[in-house]
Amino acid sequence: MMNPFHFKGLVLVLCLLPDFTASSLPNVAPSGTASQVSTREKGGVASKAIDGDSNPYFSAGSCTHTAYTGENLWWKLLLPAVYNITSVSITGRIAYPKRLDSAEIRIGNSTKDNGSDNPICAVVTSIPAGGTRTFDCGGMIGRLVRISLNHPHGVLTLCEVEVYGELAPPSPSFSAVVLGRRIVVVEKKLCWSDALFYCRDFYWDLLSIRSEEEQKEVEEVLRTTSFLLTPHVWVGLRRYLMDSIWFWMSGASVNYSYWKTHSPSQISSPCGGVDTSDPFHWTDFPCGDHLYFICLTDGQEEDKRVTFYSSTRP
């Protein structure tokens, strides 16, 4: 059984090779949504970096510009899906080229603190005035690309950001709708924590079951899934390690339960799933068991996902 805890490992920085060129894969940046920590009053909104115009003159109206707020400057791009990102190209301004020195490029799926904890693809050493540099990211998986600076008196200006990659294909799955919520039963055997991260990487979260009506519809999905299921499937049930209280990782309220007996006690495993045969009870299973699992594909505005750390994931 694996308990969650925070682990900070070494970060591998991939340096720019002088002759590295943009990938032959498509530039997926224009399909995303750009935002930044702040915007200069006279213009320079975040979307200017993905408008397809790499004109390096700020007066031409195609460069971003943060306000003069000093430290912790960031620009980020949220892509519509998870990609294998091979490279990121940055075009800087013709003026003040040193402003991008030491900028970090991070790629991942965590949106915590605007992606500040995601793995590093590269650190910008320098970009020539008005020039473009391409950074090899080696197929890093993620949907959030963040470029950041931590200069006491700096600003962050980007004239174009191109992100080259391809969709990261998830495992085979069976899609369904449960009371208006889209779900997928994933045909991939993972332990509970890896199943959680998989759902958060490719969809939204492990499934929460909030009512008897939802339970009945989930049962019907399990009866009609197009592939043979494992005897149980993981859902987003989790118990506090030093308590007997169970909760949903998606942040949904626990107003309904369907345990095999009564709610498992503190001496049970803290990971929960659902039987895939009648009567489809909820049960706690060893967290290390490799089972299929059910993901919720869309987040709910009223829910706030529970943060989870594991030694298996930096």
Secondary structure in CASP SS format (residue, H / E / C, confidence):
PFRMAT SS
TARGET T0000
AUTHOR 0000-0000-0000
METHOD secondary structure of the structure
MODEL  1
M C 1.00
M C 1.00
N C 1.00
P C 1.00
F C 1.00
H C 1.00
F C 1.00
K C 1.00
G C 1.00
L C 1.00
V C 1.00
L C 1.00
V C 1.00
L C 1.00
C C 1.00
L C 1.00
L C 1.00
P C 1.00
D C 1.00
F C 1.00
T C 1.00
A C 1.00
S C 1.00
S C 1.00
L C 1.00
P C 1.00
N E 1.00
V C 1.00
A H 1.00
P H 1.00
S H 1.00
G C 1.00
T E 1.00
A E 1.00
S E 1.00
Q E 1.00
V C 1.00
S C 1.00
T C 1.00
R C 1.00
E C 1.00
K C 1.00
G C 1.00
G C 1.00
V C 1.00
A H 1.00
S H 1.00
K H 1.00
A H 1.00
I H 1.00
D C 1.00
G C 1.00
D C 1.00
S C 1.00
N C 1.00
P C 1.00
Y C 1.00
F H 1.00
S H 1.00
A H 1.00
G C 1.00
S C 1.00
C C 1.00
T C 1.00
H C 1.00
T C 1.00
A C 1.00
Y C 1.00
T C 1.00
G C 1.00
E C 1.00
N C 1.00
L E 1.00
W E 1.00
W E 1.00
K E 1.00
L E 1.00
L E 1.00
L E 1.00
P E 1.00
A E 1.00
V E 1.00
Y E 1.00
N E 1.00
I E 1.00
T E 1.00
S E 1.00
V E 1.00
S E 1.00
I E 1.00
T E 1.00
G C 1.00
R C 1.00
I C 1.00
A C 1.00
Y C 1.00
P H 1.00
K H 1.00
R H 1.00
L H 1.00
D C 1.00
S C 1.00
A C 1.00
E E 1.00
I E 1.00
R E 1.00
I E 1.00
G E 1.00
N C 1.00
S C 1.00
T C 1.00
K H 1.00
D H 1.00
N H 1.00
G H 1.00
S C 1.00
D C 1.00
N C 1.00
P C 1.00
I E 1.00
C E 1.00
A E 1.00
V E 1.00
V C 1.00
T C 1.00
S C 1.00
I C 1.00
P C 1.00
A C 1.00
G C 1.00
G C 1.00
T E 1.00
R E 1.00
T E 1.00
F E 1.00
D E 1.00
C E 1.00
G E 1.00
G E 1.00
M E 1.00
I E 1.00
G E 1.00
R E 1.00
L E 1.00
V E 1.00
R E 1.00
I E 1.00
S E 1.00
L E 1.00
N C 1.00
H C 1.00
P C 1.00
H C 1.00
G C 1.00
V C 1.00
L C 1.00
T C 1.00
L C 1.00
C C 1.00
E E 1.00
V E 1.00
E E 1.00
V E 1.00
Y E 1.00
G E 1.00
E E 1.00
L E 1.00
A C 1.00
P C 1.00
P C 1.00
S C 1.00
P C 1.00
S E 1.00
F E 1.00
S E 1.00
A E 1.00
V E 1.00
V E 1.00
L C 1.00
G C 1.00
R E 1.00
R E 1.00
I E 1.00
V E 1.00
V E 1.00
V E 1.00
E E 1.00
K E 1.00
K E 1.00
L E 1.00
C C 1.00
W H 1.00
S H 1.00
D H 1.00
A H 1.00
L H 1.00
F H 1.00
Y H 1.00
C H 1.00
R H 1.00
D H 1.00
F H 1.00
Y C 1.00
W C 1.00
D E 1.00
L E 1.00
L C 1.00
S C 1.00
I C 1.00
R C 1.00
S C 1.00
E H 1.00
E H 1.00
E H 1.00
Q H 1.00
K H 1.00
E H 1.00
V H 1.00
E H 1.00
E H 1.00
V H 1.00
L H 1.00
R H 1.00
T H 1.00
T C 1.00
S C 1.00
F C 1.00
L C 1.00
L C 1.00
T C 1.00
P C 1.00
H E 1.00
V E 1.00
W E 1.00
V E 1.00
G E 1.00
L E 1.00
R E 1.00
R E 1.00
Y C 1.00
L C 1.00
M C 1.00
D C 1.00
S C 1.00
I C 1.00
W E 1.00
F E 1.00
W E 1.00
M C 1.00
S C 1.00
G C 1.00
A C 1.00
S C 1.00
V C 1.00
N C 1.00
Y C 1.00
S C 1.00
Y C 1.00
W E 1.00
K C 1.00
T C 1.00
H C 1.00
S C 1.00
P C 1.00
S C 1.00
Q C 1.00
I C 1.00
S C 1.00
S C 1.00
P C 1.00
C E 1.00
G E 1.00
G E 1.00
V E 1.00
D E 1.00
T C 1.00
S C 1.00
D C 1.00
P C 1.00
F C 1.00
H C 1.00
W E 1.00
T E 1.00
D E 1.00
F E 1.00
P C 1.00
C C 1.00
G C 1.00
D C 1.00
H C 1.00
L E 1.00
Y E 1.00
F E 1.00
I E 1.00
C E 1.00
L E 1.00
T C 1.00
D C 1.00
G C 1.00
Q C 1.00
E C 1.00
E C 1.00
D C 1.00
K C 1.00
R C 1.00
V C 1.00
T C 1.00
F C 1.00
Y C 1.00
S E 1.00
S C 1.00
T C 1.00
R E 1.00
P C 1.00
END
